[in-house]
Amino acid sequence: MKLDLSQFNDIDFENIGSWPNQVKVFFAVLLALCVFAAGYFVVLSDAIDVFNNEQNKELQLRDDFKNKYQLAANLKLYREQLAIMEGQFAELLKMLPSENEMPGLLDDLTFVATDAGLRIKSLNWEPEIQRDFYIEFPIKMSVTGDYHQLGNMVSGVAKLPRIVSLHDFTIKRDEAGNLAMDILAKTYRFKEGAELPPEKPNKKKGGK
């Protein structure tokens, strides 16, 4: 049906009943569109936002359930690994020197160096360093000898019954033509009552 625009001339808004049929149909359709648009923005748009939010929550809950299910499925394995790690940690603690054993470490290092054939120029404690859950005890060493003797000393330190690590070494020729090595040895003591840092997920702890 072709719309006759001339029918919109001189329409009386106070007497809608006298409007031509085409005009009535046009305004009825226009009113319906306005009502639909208003209903969409007032009601439907909020409902759609709520629906989208609930969908996002559902996806998040699915992911949470999946992660918790995987944790629950591997709980026995995690407990077994925890028991192994606790056993390894207990063994490592036994290898740390006690407070009474600290003075004897200088004697141990002296024996290792002299047994390797090295001449000790100096062997002294450095100031202790406080860490989060342990204390670090540095020992500054200065020895002279040849390459084989230096290697034997490093090997001897690794065989000590207590944990001693070697750091920051420098090697140079002295005035007599021998090799002079300055090295920092460190031992450690676990703080009584200290708590270990939390285990990071999906990370494997290395052994000694």
C-alpha beads as a LAMMPS data file, in Angstrom:
LAMMPS data file: protein, C-alpha beads

208 atoms
207 bonds

1 atom types
1 bond types

-500.0 500.0 xlo xhi
-500.0 500.0 ylo yhi
-500.0 500.0 zlo zhi

Masses

1 110.0

Atoms # bond

1 1 1 0.000 0.000 0.000
2 1 1 1.413 3.341 -1.076
3 1 1 1.581 5.962 1.631
4 1 1 -0.200 9.193 0.679
5 1 1 1.773 11.967 2.394
6 1 1 -0.958 14.490 1.658
7 1 1 -3.072 12.795 4.312
8 1 1 -0.657 14.071 6.989
9 1 1 -1.553 17.671 6.172
10 1 1 -3.821 19.415 8.599
11 1 1 -4.267 16.415 10.918
12 1 1 -6.073 17.216 14.138
13 1 1 -4.283 15.702 17.183
14 1 1 -7.325 16.492 19.312
15 1 1 -9.567 14.333 17.116
16 1 1 -7.621 11.161 16.388
17 1 1 -10.746 9.311 15.334
18 1 1 -11.079 11.514 12.268
19 1 1 -7.602 10.629 10.969
20 1 1 -7.324 8.684 7.723
21 1 1 -6.607 4.966 8.090
22 1 1 -3.087 5.275 6.655
23 1 1 -2.218 7.975 9.188
24 1 1 -3.605 5.869 12.050
25 1 1 -1.570 2.831 10.906
26 1 1 1.608 4.912 10.541
27 1 1 1.345 6.410 14.021
28 1 1 0.418 3.026 15.513
29 1 1 3.549 1.472 14.020
30 1 1 5.655 4.441 15.161
31 1 1 4.247 4.170 18.685
32 1 1 4.933 0.423 18.751
33 1 1 8.556 1.049 17.705
34 1 1 8.960 3.656 20.423
35 1 1 7.516 1.306 23.035
36 1 1 9.796 -1.508 21.860
37 1 1 12.886 0.742 21.933
38 1 1 12.014 2.044 25.389
39 1 1 11.374 -1.475 26.633
40 1 1 14.697 -2.652 25.252
41 1 1 16.757 0.094 26.866
42 1 1 14.852 0.056 30.157
43 1 1 14.312 -3.687 30.659
44 1 1 15.981 -5.879 28.081
45 1 1 19.409 -4.202 28.116
46 1 1 19.698 -4.718 31.900
47 1 1 18.523 -8.293 31.558
48 1 1 21.103 -8.944 28.830
49 1 1 23.859 -7.479 31.029
50 1 1 22.778 -9.703 33.909
51 1 1 22.706 -12.705 31.575
52 1 1 26.216 -11.968 30.277
53 1 1 27.534 -11.551 33.833
54 1 1 26.002 -14.866 34.859
55 1 1 27.591 -16.544 31.843
56 1 1 31.005 -15.158 32.836
57 1 1 30.466 -16.363 36.401
58 1 1 29.578 -19.805 35.082
59 1 1 32.818 -19.980 33.085
60 1 1 34.806 -18.871 36.148
61 1 1 33.101 -21.472 38.327
62 1 1 33.837 -24.149 35.730
63 1 1 37.529 -23.196 35.750
64 1 1 37.592 -23.164 39.572
65 1 1 35.925 -26.566 39.690
66 1 1 38.384 -27.967 37.139
67 1 1 41.394 -26.682 39.107
68 1 1 40.058 -27.968 42.435
69 1 1 39.202 -31.317 40.878
70 1 1 42.757 -31.665 39.581
71 1 1 44.137 -30.773 43.018
72 1 1 41.850 -33.296 44.678
73 1 1 42.773 -35.989 42.147
74 1 1 46.502 -35.424 42.819
75 1 1 46.174 -34.927 46.583
76 1 1 47.650 -38.343 47.406
77 1 1 50.627 -37.706 45.119
78 1 1 51.175 -34.251 46.639
79 1 1 51.158 -35.736 50.144
80 1 1 53.695 -38.359 49.112
81 1 1 55.921 -35.683 47.564
82 1 1 55.556 -33.549 50.684
83 1 1 56.628 -36.448 52.885
84 1 1 59.695 -37.018 50.667
85 1 1 60.587 -33.316 50.766
86 1 1 60.208 -33.216 54.538
87 1 1 62.559 -36.189 54.815
88 1 1 65.099 -34.533 52.506
89 1 1 64.832 -31.284 54.458
90 1 1 65.406 -33.125 57.733
91 1 1 68.543 -34.732 56.271
92 1 1 69.811 -31.342 55.091
93 1 1 69.223 -29.865 58.536
94 1 1 71.404 -32.604 60.006
95 1 1 74.217 -31.485 57.684
96 1 1 74.092 -27.904 58.967
97 1 1 76.538 -27.269 61.803
98 1 1 75.128 -26.641 65.247
99 1 1 76.223 -23.643 67.287
100 1 1 78.677 -25.823 69.211
101 1 1 80.203 -27.135 65.975
102 1 1 80.872 -23.708 64.448
103 1 1 84.380 -23.220 65.922
104 1 1 85.397 -26.664 64.666
105 1 1 84.719 -25.673 61.037
106 1 1 87.880 -23.563 60.986
107 1 1 89.817 -26.625 62.097
108 1 1 88.133 -28.703 59.360
109 1 1 89.009 -26.158 56.657
110 1 1 92.551 -25.885 57.984
111 1 1 92.945 -29.667 57.811
112 1 1 91.489 -29.853 54.273
113 1 1 93.793 -27.102 53.000
114 1 1 96.957 -28.469 54.617
115 1 1 96.065 -32.041 53.613
116 1 1 95.877 -30.819 49.996
117 1 1 99.403 -29.384 50.367
118 1 1 98.385 -25.728 50.430
119 1 1 99.930 -23.032 52.592
120 1 1 97.341 -21.007 54.510
121 1 1 97.975 -17.264 54.538
122 1 1 94.752 -16.344 56.388
123 1 1 91.545 -18.012 57.535
124 1 1 89.007 -15.840 59.372
125 1 1 85.317 -15.538 60.125
126 1 1 83.462 -12.659 58.434
127 1 1 80.358 -10.977 59.984
128 1 1 77.313 -13.247 59.925
129 1 1 74.439 -12.409 57.571
130 1 1 70.829 -12.741 58.690
131 1 1 68.478 -14.250 56.083
132 1 1 64.718 -14.919 56.226
133 1 1 64.896 -18.360 57.813
134 1 1 68.620 -19.068 58.210
135 1 1 71.893 -17.406 59.173
136 1 1 74.845 -17.260 56.799
137 1 1 78.378 -17.561 58.212
138 1 1 81.134 -16.489 55.740
139 1 1 84.766 -17.541 56.156
140 1 1 87.447 -15.654 54.195
141 1 1 90.321 -17.907 53.088
142 1 1 93.621 -17.091 51.443
143 1 1 95.895 -19.995 50.393
144 1 1 98.828 -20.637 48.039
145 1 1 99.831 -23.727 46.063
146 1 1 99.488 -25.212 42.594
147 1 1 96.439 -26.086 40.470
148 1 1 96.223 -29.686 41.677
149 1 1 96.456 -28.677 45.319
150 1 1 93.712 -26.073 44.857
151 1 1 91.513 -28.684 43.179
152 1 1 92.138 -31.160 45.976
153 1 1 91.127 -28.584 48.557
154 1 1 87.836 -27.842 46.745
155 1 1 87.146 -31.563 46.539
156 1 1 87.932 -31.980 50.244
157 1 1 85.524 -29.196 51.213
158 1 1 82.748 -30.909 49.236
159 1 1 83.330 -34.091 51.285
160 1 1 82.991 -32.426 54.675
161 1 1 80.163 -33.867 56.824
162 1 1 78.718 -30.362 57.270
163 1 1 77.474 -28.135 54.438
164 1 1 80.124 -25.636 53.317
165 1 1 79.821 -23.834 49.976
166 1 1 82.579 -21.908 48.159
167 1 1 82.066 -18.515 46.474
168 1 1 83.805 -15.514 44.879
169 1 1 87.276 -16.965 44.357
170 1 1 90.181 -15.192 42.658
171 1 1 93.439 -16.863 41.582
172 1 1 96.675 -15.091 40.683
173 1 1 100.439 -15.603 40.809
174 1 1 102.219 -14.434 43.959
175 1 1 105.749 -13.041 44.189
176 1 1 107.198 -16.543 44.516
177 1 1 105.455 -17.757 41.359
178 1 1 102.914 -19.881 43.227
179 1 1 99.168 -19.619 42.740
180 1 1 97.440 -17.526 45.386
181 1 1 93.709 -18.052 45.833
182 1 1 91.312 -15.893 47.820
183 1 1 87.975 -17.604 48.345
184 1 1 84.880 -17.129 50.472
185 1 1 83.523 -20.249 52.197
186 1 1 80.019 -20.157 53.640
187 1 1 78.174 -22.345 56.069
188 1 1 74.642 -21.944 57.356
189 1 1 72.476 -22.473 60.402
190 1 1 68.682 -22.739 60.398
191 1 1 66.941 -20.218 62.651
192 1 1 65.068 -21.863 65.491
193 1 1 61.321 -21.337 65.075
194 1 1 61.681 -19.863 61.584
195 1 1 59.151 -20.801 58.920
196 1 1 60.208 -21.735 55.426
197 1 1 58.867 -19.618 52.525
198 1 1 55.713 -21.081 50.891
199 1 1 56.123 -23.624 48.126
200 1 1 55.566 -22.147 44.659
201 1 1 53.129 -24.106 42.518
202 1 1 54.395 -26.198 39.642
203 1 1 58.016 -25.778 40.688
204 1 1 60.296 -28.709 41.481
205 1 1 62.682 -28.382 44.350
206 1 1 66.267 -29.276 43.570
207 1 1 68.236 -31.508 45.869
208 1 1 71.637 -30.832 47.282

Bonds

1 1 1 2
2 1 2 3
3 1 3 4
4 1 4 5
5 1 5 6
6 1 6 7
7 1 7 8
8 1 8 9
9 1 9 10
10 1 10 11
11 1 11 12
12 1 12 13
13 1 13 14
14 1 14 15
15 1 15 16
16 1 16 17
17 1 17 18
18 1 18 19
19 1 19 20
20 1 20 21
21 1 21 22
22 1 22 23
23 1 23 24
24 1 24 25
25 1 25 26
26 1 26 27
27 1 27 28
28 1 28 29
29 1 29 30
30 1 30 31
31 1 31 32
32 1 32 33
33 1 33 34
34 1 34 35
35 1 35 36
36 1 36 37
37 1 37 38
38 1 38 39
39 1 39 40
40 1 40 41
41 1 41 42
42 1 42 43
43 1 43 44
44 1 44 45
45 1 45 46
46 1 46 47
47 1 47 48
48 1 48 49
49 1 49 50
50 1 50 51
51 1 51 52
52 1 52 53
53 1 53 54
54 1 54 55
55 1 55 56
56 1 56 57
57 1 57 58
58 1 58 59
59 1 59 60
60 1 60 61
61 1 61 62
62 1 62 63
63 1 63 64
64 1 64 65
65 1 65 66
66 1 66 67
67 1 67 68
68 1 68 69
69 1 69 70
70 1 70 71
71 1 71 72
72 1 72 73
73 1 73 74
74 1 74 75
75 1 75 76
76 1 76 77
77 1 77 78
78 1 78 79
79 1 79 80
80 1 80 81
81 1 81 82
82 1 82 83
83 1 83 84
84 1 84 85
85 1 85 86
86 1 86 87
87 1 87 88
88 1 88 89
89 1 89 90
90 1 90 91
91 1 91 92
92 1 92 93
93 1 93 94
94 1 94 95
95 1 95 96
96 1 96 97
97 1 97 98
98 1 98 99
99 1 99 100
100 1 100 101
101 1 101 102
102 1 102 103
103 1 103 104
104 1 104 105
105 1 105 106
106 1 106 107
107 1 107 108
108 1 108 109
109 1 109 110
110 1 110 111
111 1 111 112
112 1 112 113
113 1 113 114
114 1 114 115
115 1 115 116
116 1 116 117
117 1 117 118
118 1 118 119
119 1 119 120
120 1 120 121
121 1 121 122
122 1 122 123
123 1 123 124
124 1 124 125
125 1 125 126
126 1 126 127
127 1 127 128
128 1 128 129
129 1 129 130
130 1 130 131
131 1 131 132
132 1 132 133
133 1 133 134
134 1 134 135
135 1 135 136
136 1 136 137
137 1 137 138
138 1 138 139
139 1 139 140
140 1 140 141
141 1 141 142
142 1 142 143
143 1 143 144
144 1 144 145
145 1 145 146
146 1 146 147
147 1 147 148
148 1 148 149
149 1 149 150
150 1 150 151
151 1 151 152
152 1 152 153
153 1 153 154
154 1 154 155
155 1 155 156
156 1 156 157
157 1 157 158
158 1 158 159
159 1 159 160
160 1 160 161
161 1 161 162
162 1 162 163
163 1 163 164
164 1 164 165
165 1 165 166
166 1 166 167
167 1 167 168
168 1 168 169
169 1 169 170
170 1 170 171
171 1 171 172
172 1 172 173
173 1 173 174
174 1 174 175
175 1 175 176
176 1 176 177
177 1 177 178
178 1 178 179
179 1 179 180
180 1 180 181
181 1 181 182
182 1 182 183
183 1 183 184
184 1 184 185
185 1 185 186
186 1 186 187
187 1 187 188
188 1 188 189
189 1 189 190
190 1 190 191
191 1 191 192
192 1 192 193
193 1 193 194
194 1 194 195
195 1 195 196
196 1 196 197
197 1 197 198
198 1 198 199
199 1 199 200
200 1 200 201
201 1 201 202
202 1 202 203
203 1 203 204
204 1 204 205
205 1 205 206
206 1 206 207
207 1 207 208
